[in-house]
Amino acid sequence: MRDAPVAPVVEDPPAGRHQAEDALRRAELRYRSLFEHLPIAVYRSTFDGTIVDANTAFATLIGWPSSAAAVGQSAKDLYVDPEDRAALITAVRAAGEIRGQLVRLRRLDGEPIWVDLTVRVQEDADGTCGLQGMARNVTEEIQAQQQLRLLASALEAAADAIVITDPRGAIEWANPSFTAMTGYTVADVRGRNPSVLKSGTHDDGFYRDLWRTIIDGHVWIGEIQNRRKDGSLYVEQMSITPVRARDGAIAHFVAVKRDLSALRNLEAQFRQAQKMEAIGQLAGGIAHDFNNLMTAILGYCEILLDQIPGDDPTHADVQEIRSAGLRASSLTRQLLAFSRKQILKPAVFDIRSTVTGLDRMLRRVIREDITLTVAQGDTPLWVLADIGQVEQVLINLVINASDAMPGGGSLSVTSRAVRLDDEFVRHHPGSTPGRFIALEVRDSGVGMPPDVLSRIFEPFFTTKPQGKGTGLGLSMVYGIVKQSGGYVSVTSEPGVGSVFTVFLPEDVEPRAADAGAAPGRTKCLAGSGAILVAEDDASIRDLVCRVLSRNGFTVMAGGSAREALASLDGAGRRPDLLLTDVIMPDTNGVEFARALRVRHPDLPVIFMSGYHDLPDVPSAGGAFSERLLQKPVSPEALLQAVHESLGTTGSAGAPA
């Protein structure tokens, strides 16, 4: 009997091997669990970009539904700029590892994100090499940094000064505008209190209220006068805002400051211009009424002087009255110049010729201890103005400068062409942009403080001793220049001197006058003709009628246009001349003349006015007549104008 086959004996593996395999499986599970649940996105890929493994964080970062969905995808397709990956691979191959590389990836939904990458070369057990990377989404950090940079740039570039202090008030930071405003650099004031800017203008209570407001957590807004590093004062508008920390405690104060100096200066200049305009209106009105009175006073003086023998003591008395009236008329003309309501006769001329022509005279009106320098260029400087008034402006400025140098000094007169731009106009209210001729008078005199400088053009304002000046010289300069369409500026500093600059509109070179003369009127006998007088002031009307009647003219008169027309219709004859005031109760003289010339087209007209501020009042060579008489007007001047307007021959003669 054969023995049964013996079954092979299978030995159980050693217990240690089972334990090792089990430990390996558990380690792999732990690794996989750790890999999957890492909050940082981790992936593995081949060098060509194929993703071979990824955790949930990486899938979420890109937008895949799971880590398994990421496997097999191409990492190259995730880069916004493919050149970023090419550069990254080159760097990794060279160094073996790259840390903190910022790249832009695009999520599956199209949203671009900033990612901080750490990538290194990894060799697998089979010897193949690939890439292992960790990615962190830093988009919000990048945006926050950009926001901070933008904020910092905005603070640096802000036109207003910005200062940040700690809760105790020590300055930690200030922008460049703070330096421009105050003269202090950040290094000058860091760690110091803003009290370095104190001017001494405000009392302690002002600052106590300020600190109480901001310490209580409220915003303080107000104006404060501070002192710059160079010692000059300025006014600023300031707001101080408390900034709180997370725990609610005040961590900083932020002050925003705006320099109001330029604005305050402009406001002061504007108020001054308004004041000068109001004073000018008042002065013009006074001068108009005064001229009416002086016309009557001087006119009747002329009549009396003609009637009283020269050896009669009364003749000398009347002559004194007349002399006083003439002096009063001179003051009135200066008031009219200031109020810009005088009658000007503008012409185009080279201002250099005017200055040259006055050179000798100017040297006579200043003292010997004053050195006068006149500097002019070779290019003509044409202006359109009343040459006589411009001469008066220059003379007044030179005399004023001379008076400002009681101990002697230097005085210069210069002229040049300039262009006033919008920037100049913004800082000099009352000026206009364009091309001007600048006439400058500079002295080395005593100068003027701001309170005097602000009033120098006001009528009757003077710093001279009583009886030494009327205070009308500079006001006349102001009025003449303004009426000529110009602008006058002045700068002055006590102990340094003053500079007056007159800007007159530049004009083109005048053309040669047309040859030939206009045909004259038919001449008639002296002292004949009918004259229609319209004058609302009874004393002037009576004087004019008396002068004309006593010199052979037929006179029809009225206190208004309506009354004058009634007088004309009652006389039943055609007038040979209209003599009318400009301002009357029912209409102005210009409108009256126009209406009357509808009935009498060739009627000559003479206008009279205590001032003229109507744009349609004709000047010499106007539409109606070549005569515009400014009151006060003497009987001789009146008769001369009448004869010239009528074209009569011979002298007007003295009043009969």
C-alpha positions, 0 to 999 in steps of 0.5 A: 500500500502506497503511502498517501502524498504529503501536503506541502507545508506553507509557513506563515510570514513572520509577525514583523512583516505583517506589522511593517506592512500595516504600519506602511498602510497606516502611514500612507493613510495618514499622509493622504489624509494630511495631504488632503486636509492641508489648508495650503494648496499642494500639487504635483506635476510633471515638468511638462505641466500635467498634474499628477496629484493635488489636494482639496485646497488646490482644487478649491483654489482653482475651482475644480470640484474635487482633487481627483478632478485636478489630476490629468489637467495641465498646469500650463493652462492656469497661468495668465502669462505663459512666460511666467511658468517658463521662467519658473521652470527654468529657475527651478531646474537651475536651483532645485527650489524656488520660494515666494514666487508671485504669479498670476493664475486664472481660476476656472470661472475666469477670475485672475488671482495672485498666488505665492508659489513655492516649487521644488524638484521631486524624484519618485521611487522609480527615479522619475522627476517631477515638480511639487508645489505649494500655492497660497492665494495672496490676492487680498494682500496684494490688493491691500498693499496696492490700496496702501500705496495708493493711499500713501501716494494720495497723502503725499500728493495732496494739496492740503497739508496733512499731519498725523500725531500720536494721542499726546500730540507728537508729530509722527508724519507730515506730507510735502504740502506741510513743508511747503506751507510752513517751511518745516520738514518732517525731520524738523518736527517729528516727535515735536508738538504742533505748538511749534507753529503757534503765533501767539495770536490765540489765547490759552483758552482757544487751545484748551477748547481745541484739545477738549474737543478732539480728546472727547473724540469729536472733530475740530474744524476752525481757522487758526493763525500760525507762524512759519519757520521764517517767522511770517504769519499765515491763516489756515483752515484746519480739521483735526480728526481722532483715529481710534484703534480696535479697542476704541481708544484714540490712537492718532490724530489726523490734521488737514490744513489749508493755507488761506493766505492767498484767499484772504488777500484776494478777499481783501483786494476785492473788498478794497475794490468795492470800497473804491468803487463806492467812494468813486460813485460818491465822489462823482455825484458830489463833483457833478453837483459841485460843478453846477454850483461852480459854473454859476459862481464863476459865470456870475463872477465873470459878468461882475468883473466885466461890469465893475471898473478895475479900480473899484475895491469890489473888483478885487473882491470879486477877483478873489471869489473867482480865484477861490472858485478856480481852486475849488474847480481844480479839486473837483477835477481831481474828484472826477478823475478818481471817480472815472467820470471826467471827459478824456480825449484819448489818442495813440502815442508812444509813452516813451516820448511822454516820459522823455518830454517830462524828464526835465520837468520831473527833475525840477519837482524833486529835490537835489538829494534824490537821484532820478533814473529814466530807463527806456528801450528802443522799441516804441510803446504805443498806448491809447489814452489821454496824453495830458492825463498820463502826464499828470499820472506820472507827475503825481507818482514822481512827486509822491515818491519824492515826498516819501524820501525826506532824507534823499534817495533814488527814484527810477522811471521805467516803461516796458511792454508786458502781457497780463495772464490769467494767473496775474488777474486771479491775484489782482482783482480789477485787472484784465488779461491782455497786452499792456504798457507798464509804467513803473515808478520805484523809490527807496523811500520810507515805504508803507505798512499794510494799513496805510497801503490799503487806503492810499487811493482813497480821496482825502487820505494822506499821511502828510502833515495838515496843510501839506497835501489834499490826499487827492494825488494818488486817488486821481492817478487811480481814477485816470488809469481805471478810466483809461482801461488800465490797472495800477498796482503798488507794493511797499515795505516799511524801510525799503520803499515803494513800487507803483506800476501803471498798466495801460492798454497797448495799442497799435502804431498810429497811421498817418492822418488822412490828407485833406480837411472836412468842408466847413459850415457856411459862416454867418454873422457873429452874435446871431442865431437862435439857440435852444437851451435845455438845463435842469439847474435853474442858476446855470440855465439863467446864467447861460441864457443871460450870457447868450442873450447879451451877446446877440443870440436869441435864446429859448430855454427849458428846465427839461427836454419837454419844457425846452420843446415847448419853448421852441414851439412857442417861439415858432422858429427853427433853432440854429444850435442845441445846448443841452445838459447830459443829465436831465429829469425826463431824459438825457441830453443825448436822447433829446438831441437825437429826437430833435435832429429827426425834425432838424437833421443838420442841427449842431449840438453842444453837450454840457456835463458835470461829469460824463459816464454814459457810453453814448455821450459823443466826444470830440468828432462825435456824431452830433457835434465837436463840442462837449463842455465839462462844467464848470464852463466859463462864459468865454469858453461857452461863447467860443464853443457856440461860435465854433459850432455855428461856424461864425467868424470873429472872436466871441468877445467878453460878455456885455 
